Structures are given as structure tokens and as C-alpha cells.
Amino acid sequence: MGVPKRRVSRTRKRERRSHHALSVPQLDECSHCHQPKRPHHACPNCGWYGGREAVKVSARKPNEQEA
């Protein structure tokens, strides 16, 4: 079983983990309803993608509470 011969320094450990940071997702404007949406995804608000309705979006009731 492999065992490290030397302790990993703080710098080397942090260099390795430098790519693990979270980033804010980019948003585009929906061409149909002009709401923000993820690029290359169907709009969560209206369900349109690529100039056509790709997903049926059901309307929420006003008194419906989210879990």
C-alpha cells in the first residue's frame, strides 16, 4: 500500500485545491420571455429552447408552498 514519504506542505496542498472553488453560473436572457436562464438549457420560466416549446411548464398555484 502506498504511503507518502514526506508530509505535503500547505502550499502544495493549496495549489492542488485551487481548482475546487465554486463559481456563479453564467446566465443568458431567454429570447421568448426575457427571463434569465442557463445557456444551452430550456427556460425554467416558459419552457422554450431553440425557438420552440421544448418543455411543458405547469403553472404554480398562488397558495402552493414549496417543500
Jmol script that loads the backbone (N, CA, C; Angstrom):
load data "model"
ATOM      1  N   MET A   1       0.838  -1.175   0.000  1.00  0.00           N
ATOM      2  CA  MET A   1       0.000   0.000   0.000  1.00  0.00           C
ATOM      3  C   MET A   1       0.885   1.241   0.000  1.00  0.00           C
ATOM      4  N   GLY A   2       0.533   2.226  -0.832  1.00  0.00           N
ATOM      5  CA  GLY A   2       1.350   3.415  -0.940  1.00  0.00           C
ATOM      6  C   GLY A   2       1.219   4.329   0.269  1.00  0.00           C
ATOM      7  N   VAL A   3       2.363   4.749   0.780  1.00  0.00           N
ATOM      8  CA  VAL A   3       2.379   5.653   1.929  1.00  0.00           C
ATOM      9  C   VAL A   3       3.253   6.843   1.564  1.00  0.00           C
ATOM     10  N   PRO A   4       2.802   8.098   1.825  1.00  0.00           N
ATOM     11  CA  PRO A   4       3.622   9.252   1.489  1.00  0.00           C
ATOM     12  C   PRO A   4       4.940   9.240   2.264  1.00  0.00           C
ATOM     13  N   LYS A   5       6.032   9.532   1.558  1.00  0.00           N
ATOM     14  CA  LYS A   5       7.337   9.552   2.211  1.00  0.00           C
ATOM     15  C   LYS A   5       7.546  10.849   2.979  1.00  0.00           C
ATOM     16  N   ARG A   6       6.961  11.945   2.472  1.00  0.00           N
ATOM     17  CA  ARG A   6       7.100  13.241   3.120  1.00  0.00           C
ATOM     18  C   ARG A   6       5.726  13.871   3.305  1.00  0.00           C
ATOM     19  N   ARG A   7       5.646  14.733   4.266  1.00  0.00           N
ATOM     20  CA  ARG A   7       4.403  15.464   4.518  1.00  0.00           C
ATOM     21  C   ARG A   7       4.166  16.455   3.375  1.00  0.00           C
ATOM     22  N   VAL A   8       2.903  16.611   2.956  1.00  0.00           N
ATOM     23  CA  VAL A   8       2.560  17.564   1.905  1.00  0.00           C
ATOM     24  C   VAL A   8       2.463  18.943   2.540  1.00  0.00           C
ATOM     25  N   SER A   9       3.216  19.897   1.980  1.00  0.00           N
ATOM     26  CA  SER A   9       3.230  21.236   2.550  1.00  0.00           C
ATOM     27  C   SER A   9       1.901  21.950   2.327  1.00  0.00           C
ATOM     28  N   ARG A  10       1.651  23.003   3.093  1.00  0.00           N
ATOM     29  CA  ARG A  10       0.421  23.790   2.948  1.00  0.00           C
ATOM     30  C   ARG A  10       0.307  24.376   1.544  1.00  0.00           C
ATOM     31  N   THR A  11       1.436  24.860   1.026  1.00  0.00           N
ATOM     32  CA  THR A  11       1.427  25.476  -0.301  1.00  0.00           C
ATOM     33  C   THR A  11       1.052  24.464  -1.372  1.00  0.00           C
ATOM     34  N   ARG A  12       1.681  23.288  -1.334  1.00  0.00           N
ATOM     35  CA  ARG A  12       1.406  22.271  -2.338  1.00  0.00           C
ATOM     36  C   ARG A  12      -0.040  21.783  -2.233  1.00  0.00           C
ATOM     37  N   LYS A  13      -0.544  21.644  -1.017  1.00  0.00           N
ATOM     38  CA  LYS A  13      -1.929  21.220  -0.809  1.00  0.00           C
ATOM     39  C   LYS A  13      -2.890  22.269  -1.349  1.00  0.00           C
ATOM     40  N   ARG A  14      -2.619  23.544  -1.096  1.00  0.00           N
ATOM     41  CA  ARG A  14      -3.499  24.626  -1.563  1.00  0.00           C
ATOM     42  C   ARG A  14      -3.412  24.817  -3.070  1.00  0.00           C
ATOM     43  N   GLU A  15      -2.251  24.570  -3.669  1.00  0.00           N
ATOM     44  CA  GLU A  15      -2.128  24.626  -5.126  1.00  0.00           C
ATOM     45  C   GLU A  15      -2.994  23.553  -5.777  1.00  0.00           C
ATOM     46  N   ARG A  16      -3.010  22.383  -5.191  1.00  0.00           N
ATOM     47  CA  ARG A  16      -3.813  21.294  -5.729  1.00  0.00           C
ATOM     48  C   ARG A  16      -5.305  21.602  -5.614  1.00  0.00           C
ATOM     49  N   ARG A  17      -5.711  22.251  -4.540  1.00  0.00           N
ATOM     50  CA  ARG A  17      -7.121  22.542  -4.298  1.00  0.00           C
ATOM     51  C   ARG A  17      -7.581  23.867  -4.912  1.00  0.00           C
ATOM     52  N   SER A  18      -6.717  24.559  -5.623  1.00  0.00           N
ATOM     53  CA  SER A  18      -7.073  25.869  -6.166  1.00  0.00           C
ATOM     54  C   SER A  18      -8.160  25.781  -7.217  1.00  0.00           C
ATOM     55  N   HIS A  19      -8.366  24.613  -7.834  1.00  0.00           N
ATOM     56  CA  HIS A  19      -9.374  24.454  -8.871  1.00  0.00           C
ATOM     57  C   HIS A  19     -10.712  23.978  -8.322  1.00  0.00           C
ATOM     58  N   HIS A  20     -10.848  23.835  -7.013  1.00  0.00           N
ATOM     59  CA  HIS A  20     -12.066  23.317  -6.407  1.00  0.00           C
ATOM     60  C   HIS A  20     -13.070  24.410  -6.048  1.00  0.00           C
ATOM     61  N   ALA A  21     -12.758  25.659  -6.313  1.00  0.00           N
ATOM     62  CA  ALA A  21     -13.637  26.756  -5.915  1.00  0.00           C
ATOM     63  C   ALA A  21     -14.922  26.732  -6.739  1.00  0.00           C
ATOM     64  N   LEU A  22     -16.022  27.121  -6.115  1.00  0.00           N
ATOM     65  CA  LEU A  22     -17.301  27.217  -6.807  1.00  0.00           C
ATOM     66  C   LEU A  22     -17.375  28.538  -7.555  1.00  0.00           C
ATOM     67  N   SER A  23     -18.091  28.533  -8.663  1.00  0.00           N
ATOM     68  CA  SER A  23     -18.268  29.769  -9.410  1.00  0.00           C
ATOM     69  C   SER A  23     -19.752  29.999  -9.652  1.00  0.00           C
ATOM     70  N   VAL A  24     -20.117  31.243  -9.852  1.00  0.00           N
ATOM     71  CA  VAL A  24     -21.507  31.596 -10.122  1.00  0.00           C
ATOM     72  C   VAL A  24     -21.827  31.205 -11.561  1.00  0.00           C
ATOM     73  N   PRO A  25     -22.943  30.489 -11.799  1.00  0.00           N
ATOM     74  CA  PRO A  25     -23.251  30.084 -13.171  1.00  0.00           C
ATOM     75  C   PRO A  25     -23.593  31.282 -14.042  1.00  0.00           C
ATOM     76  N   GLN A  26     -23.175  31.223 -15.310  1.00  0.00           N
ATOM     77  CA  GLN A  26     -23.498  32.294 -16.242  1.00  0.00           C
ATOM     78  C   GLN A  26     -24.961  32.187 -16.631  1.00  0.00           C
ATOM     79  N   LEU A  27     -25.581  33.325 -16.869  1.00  0.00           N
ATOM     80  CA  LEU A  27     -26.980  33.352 -17.254  1.00  0.00           C
ATOM     81  C   LEU A  27     -27.131  34.123 -18.553  1.00  0.00           C
ATOM     82  N   ASP A  28     -28.013  33.637 -19.428  1.00  0.00           N
ATOM     83  CA  ASP A  28     -28.386  34.321 -20.655  1.00  0.00           C
ATOM     84  C   ASP A  28     -29.834  34.750 -20.542  1.00  0.00           C
ATOM     85  N   GLU A  29     -30.248  35.609 -21.441  1.00  0.00           N
ATOM     86  CA  GLU A  29     -31.631  36.052 -21.463  1.00  0.00           C
ATOM     87  C   GLU A  29     -32.432  35.147 -22.388  1.00  0.00           C
ATOM     88  N   CYS A  30     -33.590  34.702 -21.932  1.00  0.00           N
ATOM     89  CA  CYS A  30     -34.466  33.881 -22.765  1.00  0.00           C
ATOM     90  C   CYS A  30     -34.998  34.751 -23.894  1.00  0.00           C
ATOM     91  N   SER A  31     -34.944  34.221 -25.117  1.00  0.00           N
ATOM     92  CA  SER A  31     -35.404  35.003 -26.264  1.00  0.00           C
ATOM     93  C   SER A  31     -36.921  35.106 -26.320  1.00  0.00           C
ATOM     94  N   HIS A  32     -37.613  34.257 -25.568  1.00  0.00           N
ATOM     95  CA  HIS A  32     -39.081  34.248 -25.604  1.00  0.00           C
ATOM     96  C   HIS A  32     -39.681  35.096 -24.487  1.00  0.00           C
ATOM     97  N   CYS A  33     -39.256  34.874 -23.241  1.00  0.00           N
ATOM     98  CA  CYS A  33     -39.850  35.598 -22.107  1.00  0.00           C
ATOM     99  C   CYS A  33     -38.891  36.592 -21.457  1.00  0.00           C
ATOM    100  N   HIS A  34     -37.634  36.632 -21.907  1.00  0.00           N
ATOM    101  CA  HIS A  34     -36.611  37.581 -21.450  1.00  0.00           C
ATOM    102  C   HIS A  34     -36.255  37.414 -19.974  1.00  0.00           C
ATOM    103  N   GLN A  35     -36.441  36.234 -19.434  1.00  0.00           N
ATOM    104  CA  GLN A  35     -36.020  35.931 -18.066  1.00  0.00           C
ATOM    105  C   GLN A  35     -34.627  35.303 -18.110  1.00  0.00           C
ATOM    106  N   PRO A  36     -33.842  35.408 -17.036  1.00  0.00           N
ATOM    107  CA  PRO A  36     -32.520  34.779 -17.047  1.00  0.00           C
ATOM    108  C   PRO A  36     -32.640  33.256 -17.051  1.00  0.00           C
ATOM    109  N   LYS A  37     -31.750  32.610 -17.818  1.00  0.00           N
ATOM    110  CA  LYS A  37     -31.728  31.156 -17.898  1.00  0.00           C
ATOM    111  C   LYS A  37     -30.297  30.700 -18.139  1.00  0.00           C
ATOM    112  N   ARG A  38     -30.008  29.424 -17.871  1.00  0.00           N
ATOM    113  CA  ARG A  38     -28.695  28.856 -18.121  1.00  0.00           C
ATOM    114  C   ARG A  38     -28.495  28.691 -19.625  1.00  0.00           C
ATOM    115  N   PRO A  39     -27.298  28.934 -20.140  1.00  0.00           N
ATOM    116  CA  PRO A  39     -27.054  28.719 -21.566  1.00  0.00           C
ATOM    117  C   PRO A  39     -27.213  27.238 -21.929  1.00  0.00           C
ATOM    118  N   HIS A  40     -27.767  26.958 -23.097  1.00  0.00           N
ATOM    119  CA  HIS A  40     -27.964  25.610 -23.628  1.00  0.00           C
ATOM    120  C   HIS A  40     -28.916  24.782 -22.766  1.00  0.00           C
ATOM    121  N   HIS A  41     -29.823  25.442 -22.049  1.00  0.00           N
ATOM    122  CA  HIS A  41     -30.851  24.772 -21.264  1.00  0.00           C
ATOM    123  C   HIS A  41     -32.202  25.369 -21.637  1.00  0.00           C
ATOM    124  N   ALA A  42     -33.248  24.587 -21.479  1.00  0.00           N
ATOM    125  CA  ALA A  42     -34.591  25.112 -21.685  1.00  0.00           C
ATOM    126  C   ALA A  42     -34.896  26.110 -20.577  1.00  0.00           C
ATOM    127  N   CYS A  43     -35.662  27.126 -20.897  1.00  0.00           N
ATOM    128  CA  CYS A  43     -36.001  28.170 -19.932  1.00  0.00           C
ATOM    129  C   CYS A  43     -36.888  27.578 -18.836  1.00  0.00           C
ATOM    130  N   PRO A  44     -36.529  27.749 -17.558  1.00  0.00           N
ATOM    131  CA  PRO A  44     -37.371  27.207 -16.493  1.00  0.00           C
ATOM    132  C   PRO A  44     -38.677  27.975 -16.332  1.00  0.00           C
ATOM    133  N   ASN A  45     -38.734  29.195 -16.856  1.00  0.00           N
ATOM    134  CA  ASN A  45     -39.928  30.017 -16.708  1.00  0.00           C
ATOM    135  C   ASN A  45     -40.988  29.682 -17.760  1.00  0.00           C
ATOM    136  N   CYS A  46     -40.586  29.589 -19.040  1.00  0.00           N
ATOM    137  CA  CYS A  46     -41.569  29.369 -20.110  1.00  0.00           C
ATOM    138  C   CYS A  46     -41.390  28.034 -20.825  1.00  0.00           C
ATOM    139  N   GLY A  47     -40.235  27.361 -20.673  1.00  0.00           N
ATOM    140  CA  GLY A  47     -40.018  26.055 -21.282  1.00  0.00           C
ATOM    141  C   GLY A  47     -39.543  26.096 -22.722  1.00  0.00           C
ATOM    142  N   TRP A  48     -39.193  27.262 -23.251  1.00  0.00           N
ATOM    143  CA  TRP A  48     -38.757  27.374 -24.639  1.00  0.00           C
ATOM    144  C   TRP A  48     -37.259  27.142 -24.743  1.00  0.00           C
ATOM    145  N   TYR A  49     -36.857  26.547 -25.879  1.00  0.00           N
ATOM    146  CA  TYR A  49     -35.445  26.363 -26.194  1.00  0.00           C
ATOM    147  C   TYR A  49     -35.314  26.267 -27.700  1.00  0.00           C
ATOM    148  N   GLY A  50     -34.435  27.024 -28.282  1.00  0.00           N
ATOM    149  CA  GLY A  50     -34.179  26.971 -29.716  1.00  0.00           C
ATOM    150  C   GLY A  50     -35.353  27.417 -30.561  1.00  0.00           C
ATOM    151  N   GLY A  51     -36.136  28.382 -30.078  1.00  0.00           N
ATOM    152  CA  GLY A  51     -37.232  28.925 -30.856  1.00  0.00           C
ATOM    153  C   GLY A  51     -38.504  28.095 -30.844  1.00  0.00           C
ATOM    154  N   ARG A  52     -38.586  27.093 -29.969  1.00  0.00           N
ATOM    155  CA  ARG A  52     -39.806  26.291 -29.870  1.00  0.00           C
ATOM    156  C   ARG A  52     -40.007  25.872 -28.422  1.00  0.00           C
ATOM    157  N   GLU A  53     -41.231  25.429 -28.113  1.00  0.00           N
ATOM    158  CA  GLU A  53     -41.516  24.977 -26.754  1.00  0.00           C
ATOM    159  C   GLU A  53     -40.964  23.573 -26.575  1.00  0.00           C
ATOM    160  N   ALA A  54     -39.969  23.433 -25.724  1.00  0.00           N
ATOM    161  CA  ALA A  54     -39.302  22.152 -25.536  1.00  0.00           C
ATOM    162  C   ALA A  54     -39.854  21.394 -24.332  1.00  0.00           C
ATOM    163  N   VAL A  55     -40.309  22.121 -23.311  1.00  0.00           N
ATOM    164  CA  VAL A  55     -40.780  21.513 -22.073  1.00  0.00           C
ATOM    165  C   VAL A  55     -42.097  22.169 -21.690  1.00  0.00           C
ATOM    166  N   LYS A  56     -43.060  21.369 -21.274  1.00  0.00           N
ATOM    167  CA  LYS A  56     -44.319  21.914 -20.758  1.00  0.00           C
ATOM    168  C   LYS A  56     -44.071  22.355 -19.322  1.00  0.00           C
ATOM    169  N   VAL A  57     -44.362  23.621 -19.031  1.00  0.00           N
ATOM    170  CA  VAL A  57     -44.182  24.156 -17.693  1.00  0.00           C
ATOM    171  C   VAL A  57     -45.558  24.331 -17.082  1.00  0.00           C
ATOM    172  N   SER A  58     -45.773  23.660 -15.962  1.00  0.00           N
ATOM    173  CA  SER A  58     -47.071  23.785 -15.294  1.00  0.00           C
ATOM    174  C   SER A  58     -47.063  25.044 -14.431  1.00  0.00           C
ATOM    175  N   ALA A  59     -48.178  25.741 -14.420  1.00  0.00           N
ATOM    176  CA  ALA A  59     -48.296  26.969 -13.629  1.00  0.00           C
ATOM    177  C   ALA A  59     -48.489  26.604 -12.167  1.00  0.00           C
ATOM    178  N   ARG A  60     -47.785  27.299 -11.292  1.00  0.00           N
ATOM    179  CA  ARG A  60     -47.924  27.066  -9.864  1.00  0.00           C
ATOM    180  C   ARG A  60     -49.146  27.792  -9.329  1.00  0.00           C
ATOM    181  N   LYS A  61     -49.791  27.167  -8.363  1.00  0.00           N
ATOM    182  CA  LYS A  61     -50.907  27.818  -7.705  1.00  0.00           C
ATOM    183  C   LYS A  61     -50.352  28.849  -6.718  1.00  0.00           C
ATOM    184  N   PRO A  62     -51.057  29.974  -6.513  1.00  0.00           N
ATOM    185  CA  PRO A  62     -50.536  31.002  -5.615  1.00  0.00           C
ATOM    186  C   PRO A  62     -50.391  30.534  -4.169  1.00  0.00           C
ATOM    187  N   ASN A  63     -51.247  29.628  -3.706  1.00  0.00           N
ATOM    188  CA  ASN A  63     -51.166  29.187  -2.301  1.00  0.00           C
ATOM    189  C   ASN A  63     -50.333  27.924  -2.133  1.00  0.00           C
ATOM    190  N   GLU A  64     -49.703  27.456  -3.196  1.00  0.00           N
ATOM    191  CA  GLU A  64     -48.855  26.255  -3.104  1.00  0.00           C
ATOM    192  C   GLU A  64     -47.536  26.614  -2.429  1.00  0.00           C
ATOM    193  N   GLN A  65     -47.187  25.850  -1.401  1.00  0.00           N
ATOM    194  CA  GLN A  65     -45.942  26.111  -0.691  1.00  0.00           C
ATOM    195  C   GLN A  65     -44.908  25.095  -1.120  1.00  0.00           C
ATOM    196  N   GLU A  66     -43.664  25.554  -1.218  1.00  0.00           N
ATOM    197  CA  GLU A  66     -42.569  24.675  -1.611  1.00  0.00           C
ATOM    198  C   GLU A  66     -42.099  23.902  -0.391  1.00  0.00           C
ATOM    199  N   ALA A  67     -41.633  22.690  -0.620  1.00  0.00           N
ATOM    200  CA  ALA A  67     -41.208  21.819   0.481  1.00  0.00           C
ATOM    201  C   ALA A  67     -39.886  22.237   1.045  1.00  0.00           C
TER     202      ALA A  67
END
end "model"
wireframe off; spacefill off
backbone 0.3
color backbone group
